[in-house]
Amino acid sequence: MRSRTLLVSLFALLVSLAPKPAGAITMDDVAAQLSYRTLEAKVTLIVQRSGAEALSKRIQVHVEESSGGQNLLMVFRAPSNMKGTGFLALTKNNFDDEYYMYVRTLRRVKRVPNLSENFMLRDFLSLYFLKPRNELWDYSPAVEEKKGDKTLLRIEGKARSTKAEALAGYKRVIHWIEPAKTLIVQTHFLDGSGKVVRKQRVEESLRIGKVWVPSVFLTEDLLEGASARLEVNEYTLDVKFPDDLFSVRYLKTL
């Protein structure tokens, strides 16, 4: 009897270690692949608007996974007229998010009442720094789709509620996932009419230990006629942050 129990246990272990079939990958698997608890990145953001010169910005990004959600702090380091400007997002799994910005010229912190009203916060929360906020979406099963010379997995999500839609800023989302990395490599955001209003695409990714993260990605806002290229110059995972880093009090020190 004991030998049979050992065989059953061994079989269960082998099953758990076996790679999932590509079509069985879910958005929970995508989030689990990003197994770090904290992230710090130094990035260069190059913004291009129609008819205007490209603008380059240097930003430091901090992300922390908490027991009830995720926190994000971004601080501009350049250009000089934006240096010290900061944005803070305290996202909650129960949708009770809080957003703040430090206005450098006024030297005060301002509460941002609605995510979709703030371009920079909306953009950074829809990019690939936060882990996927799966609590906002009801997802369909993954299906394989050929894109160029790659076979990716396409997963569509619909905003779970009107509040979820307000927080996300979009009605629907479509992710394309690279199965071998369990990493989102392309995303489309859609409005209530089903029109694609924003696109994002990962051009390069890198592996840190067992974790795959995007290192160069593009975003295109089809409504505003603006695009941006974001290059990650430095990644640090599982860094120890000061206890008050993700706080309004810290914003006031910038």
C-alpha positions as CSV (number, residue, x, y, z in Angstrom):
1,M,0.0,0.0,0.0
2,R,2.8,2.4,0.9
3,S,4.6,1.8,-2.5
4,R,1.3,2.5,-4.3
5,T,0.9,5.8,-2.4
6,L,4.5,6.8,-3.3
7,L,3.8,6.0,-7.0
8,V,0.6,8.1,-6.9
9,S,2.5,11.0,-5.3
10,L,5.3,10.7,-7.8
11,F,2.9,10.8,-10.7
12,A,1.1,13.8,-9.3
13,L,4.5,15.6,-8.9
14,L,5.4,14.8,-12.5
15,V,2.0,16.1,-13.8
16,S,2.5,19.3,-11.8
17,L,6.0,19.8,-13.3
18,A,5.0,19.1,-16.9
19,P,4.7,22.2,-19.1
20,K,1.1,23.2,-19.9
21,P,-0.2,22.9,-23.4
22,A,0.0,26.3,-25.1
23,G,-3.8,26.7,-25.2
24,A,-4.2,25.9,-21.5
25,I,-2.2,29.0,-20.5
26,T,-4.3,31.6,-18.6
27,M,-3.8,35.2,-17.5
28,D,-3.2,33.9,-14.0
29,D,-0.2,31.9,-15.4
30,V,1.1,35.2,-17.0
31,A,0.9,36.9,-13.6
32,A,2.5,34.0,-11.9
33,Q,5.5,34.0,-14.3
34,L,6.2,37.5,-13.0
35,S,7.2,36.0,-9.6
36,Y,9.0,39.0,-8.1
37,R,7.4,41.0,-5.3
38,T,9.1,44.3,-6.1
39,L,10.5,45.9,-9.2
40,E,12.7,49.0,-9.8
41,A,13.5,50.2,-13.4
42,K,15.2,53.1,-15.0
43,V,13.6,53.9,-18.3
44,T,13.8,56.2,-21.3
45,L,10.5,57.3,-22.7
46,I,10.5,58.9,-26.2
47,V,7.1,60.5,-27.0
48,Q,6.2,61.5,-30.5
49,R,3.1,63.5,-31.3
50,S,1.9,64.3,-34.8
51,G,3.7,67.4,-36.3
52,A,6.0,67.8,-33.2
53,E,9.5,66.9,-32.3
54,A,10.1,63.7,-30.4
55,L,10.5,64.4,-26.6
56,S,12.8,62.2,-24.5
57,K,12.1,61.7,-20.8
58,R,14.0,59.7,-18.2
59,I,11.9,58.1,-15.5
60,Q,12.5,55.9,-12.5
61,V,9.7,53.4,-11.8
62,H,9.1,51.5,-8.6
63,V,6.5,48.7,-8.2
64,E,5.5,46.7,-5.2
65,E,3.0,43.9,-4.8
66,S,1.0,44.2,-1.6
67,S,-1.4,41.9,0.1
68,G,-4.4,43.8,-1.4
69,G,-3.1,45.0,-4.7
70,Q,-0.1,46.7,-6.4
71,N,1.6,50.0,-5.9
72,L,3.4,52.0,-8.5
73,L,5.6,55.1,-8.1
74,M,7.1,56.9,-11.1
75,V,9.5,59.9,-10.8
76,F,10.8,62.0,-13.6
77,R,14.6,62.5,-13.6
78,A,14.7,64.5,-16.9
79,P,14.1,66.8,-18.7
80,S,14.8,69.6,-16.3
81,N,11.4,71.1,-16.5
82,M,9.8,67.8,-15.4
83,K,12.5,66.7,-12.9
84,G,11.0,65.7,-9.6
85,T,7.4,65.4,-10.9
86,G,6.0,62.2,-9.4
87,F,2.9,59.9,-9.9
88,L,1.7,57.5,-7.3
89,A,-0.9,54.7,-7.9
90,L,-2.2,52.5,-5.1
91,T,-4.2,49.9,-6.9
92,K,-6.5,47.6,-5.0
93,N,-8.0,44.2,-5.9
94,N,-11.3,45.5,-4.6
95,F,-11.2,48.4,-7.1
96,D,-10.8,51.1,-4.4
97,D,-7.8,52.6,-6.2
98,E,-6.1,55.9,-5.2
99,Y,-4.0,58.1,-7.5
100,Y,-1.8,61.1,-6.7
101,M,0.6,63.3,-8.5
102,Y,3.2,65.7,-7.1
103,V,3.1,68.9,-9.1
104,R,6.7,70.2,-8.9
105,T,5.9,73.8,-10.0
106,L,3.3,74.1,-7.2
107,R,5.2,72.0,-4.7
108,R,2.1,70.1,-3.6
109,V,0.5,66.8,-4.0
110,K,-2.8,66.6,-6.0
111,R,-5.3,63.8,-5.8
112,V,-6.2,62.4,-9.2
113,P,-9.9,61.4,-8.9
114,N,-10.3,59.3,-12.0
115,L,-7.5,57.3,-13.7
116,S,-8.8,57.8,-17.2
117,E,-8.6,61.6,-16.8
118,N,-4.8,61.4,-16.3
119,F,-2.8,60.6,-19.4
120,M,0.5,59.7,-17.7
121,L,-1.0,57.5,-15.0
122,R,-3.3,55.8,-17.4
123,D,-0.4,55.0,-19.7
124,F,1.9,53.7,-17.1
125,L,-0.8,51.5,-15.5
126,S,-1.7,50.0,-19.0
127,L,2.0,49.3,-19.9
128,Y,3.9,46.3,-18.7
129,F,5.2,47.3,-15.3
130,L,2.3,46.3,-13.1
131,K,1.4,42.6,-13.2
132,P,-1.8,42.0,-15.2
133,R,-4.7,43.3,-13.2
134,N,-6.8,40.2,-13.8
135,E,-9.4,41.3,-11.3
136,L,-10.6,43.9,-13.8
137,W,-11.4,41.5,-16.6
138,D,-13.4,38.4,-17.5
139,Y,-11.2,36.5,-19.9
140,S,-12.1,34.1,-22.7
141,P,-10.0,30.9,-23.1
142,A,-6.7,31.3,-25.1
143,V,-6.6,30.5,-28.8
144,E,-3.6,30.1,-31.0
145,E,-3.0,32.8,-33.6
146,K,-0.3,33.1,-36.2
147,K,1.5,36.5,-36.2
148,G,4.4,36.8,-38.6
149,D,6.6,33.8,-38.0
150,K,5.4,33.2,-34.5
151,T,2.4,31.3,-33.0
152,L,1.0,33.3,-30.1
153,L,-1.9,32.9,-27.8
154,R,-4.8,35.4,-28.0
155,I,-6.8,36.1,-24.9
156,E,-9.7,38.6,-24.9
157,G,-11.0,40.3,-21.8
158,K,-14.1,42.2,-21.1
159,A,-14.3,44.7,-18.2
160,R,-15.9,43.0,-15.3
161,S,-18.1,46.0,-14.3
162,T,-18.6,49.6,-15.0
163,K,-16.2,50.5,-12.2
164,A,-13.6,48.1,-13.6
165,E,-14.0,49.8,-17.0
166,A,-13.5,53.2,-15.4
167,L,-10.3,52.1,-13.7
168,A,-8.9,50.5,-16.8
169,G,-10.1,53.2,-19.1
170,Y,-11.3,50.6,-21.7
171,K,-14.2,48.3,-22.3
172,R,-12.2,45.4,-23.7
173,V,-8.6,44.3,-24.0
174,I,-6.9,41.7,-26.2
175,H,-3.6,40.2,-25.2
176,W,-1.2,38.2,-27.3
177,I,1.1,35.9,-25.3
178,E,4.3,34.2,-26.2
179,P,3.8,30.7,-24.8
180,A,7.5,29.8,-24.3
181,K,7.9,32.8,-22.1
182,T,4.3,33.1,-20.7
183,L,4.8,36.8,-21.5
184,I,2.4,39.4,-23.0
185,V,4.0,40.7,-26.1
186,Q,1.1,42.7,-27.7
187,T,-2.0,44.3,-26.4
188,H,-5.0,46.1,-28.0
189,F,-7.4,48.3,-26.0
190,L,-10.9,48.8,-27.2
191,D,-13.7,51.3,-26.4
192,G,-17.4,50.5,-26.0
193,S,-18.0,50.4,-29.7
194,G,-15.4,47.8,-30.2
195,K,-12.9,50.2,-31.8
196,V,-9.2,49.7,-31.1
197,V,-8.1,53.0,-29.5
198,R,-4.7,52.0,-28.2
199,K,-2.0,49.5,-29.2
200,Q,1.1,48.2,-27.3
201,R,3.8,45.9,-28.5
202,V,6.9,44.4,-26.9
203,E,9.9,44.6,-29.3
204,E,12.5,43.1,-26.9
205,S,12.4,41.1,-23.7
206,L,15.0,39.8,-21.3
207,R,15.3,37.1,-18.7
208,I,16.3,37.8,-15.2
209,G,16.7,34.5,-13.4
210,K,13.6,32.6,-14.2
211,V,11.5,35.7,-14.9
212,W,10.9,37.2,-18.4
213,V,10.2,40.9,-18.6
214,P,9.8,43.3,-21.5
215,S,12.7,45.6,-22.1
216,V,11.7,47.6,-25.1
217,F,8.1,48.3,-26.0
218,L,6.0,50.6,-28.1
219,T,2.6,52.2,-27.4
220,E,0.3,54.0,-29.9
221,D,-2.7,56.1,-28.9
222,L,-4.9,56.2,-32.0
223,L,-7.2,58.8,-30.6
224,E,-4.6,61.4,-29.7
225,G,-2.3,60.6,-32.6
226,A,0.6,60.0,-30.2
227,S,3.1,57.2,-29.9
228,A,5.9,56.4,-27.5
229,R,8.9,54.1,-27.3
230,L,10.0,52.9,-23.9
231,E,13.4,51.5,-23.3
232,V,14.3,49.9,-19.9
233,N,17.9,50.8,-19.2
234,E,18.1,48.9,-15.9
235,Y,15.9,46.4,-14.0
236,T,16.2,45.3,-10.4
237,L,13.8,42.7,-9.0
238,D,13.0,42.0,-5.4
239,V,14.7,45.1,-4.2
240,K,14.1,46.3,-0.6
241,F,12.2,49.6,-0.6
242,P,11.8,52.1,2.3
243,D,8.6,51.5,4.2
244,D,7.1,54.9,3.2
245,L,8.1,54.9,-0.5
246,F,4.5,54.4,-1.8
247,S,3.0,57.2,0.3
248,V,1.8,60.7,-0.1
249,R,4.3,61.7,2.5
250,Y,7.1,60.4,0.3
251,L,5.7,62.3,-2.7
252,K,6.0,65.5,-0.8
253,T,9.8,65.0,-0.5
254,L,10.5,64.9,-4.2
